[in-house]
Amino acid sequence: MSDPLAQVIELLRPQAVFSKGITGAGRWAVEYTEFGRPAFAAMIEGSCRLTVAGQEPVVVEVGDFVLLPATPLTCPPVVPRS
């Protein structure tokens, strides 16, 4: 059986505009205020907590794949018509 998520990722054809390995220990953080482009990452060692504005933190562990959209999703409130 094929993995449906892997098929979706393959169809998206993600390409690295640039790549960078990030290594850290102890308490540290990286913050991106605007994505601008989709971003993806694979956790190859250790674990971390991923916090995206407006969302609950998620623990990312070895073997996890993270795909972030080009822009944070924000929906304006819908006002019903009278």
Buried (B, 14 or more C-beta within 10 A) or exposed (E): EEEEEEEEBEEEEEEEEEEEEEEEEEEEEEEEEEEEEBBEBEBEEEEBEBEBEEEEEEEBEEEBEBEBEEEEEEEEEEEEEE
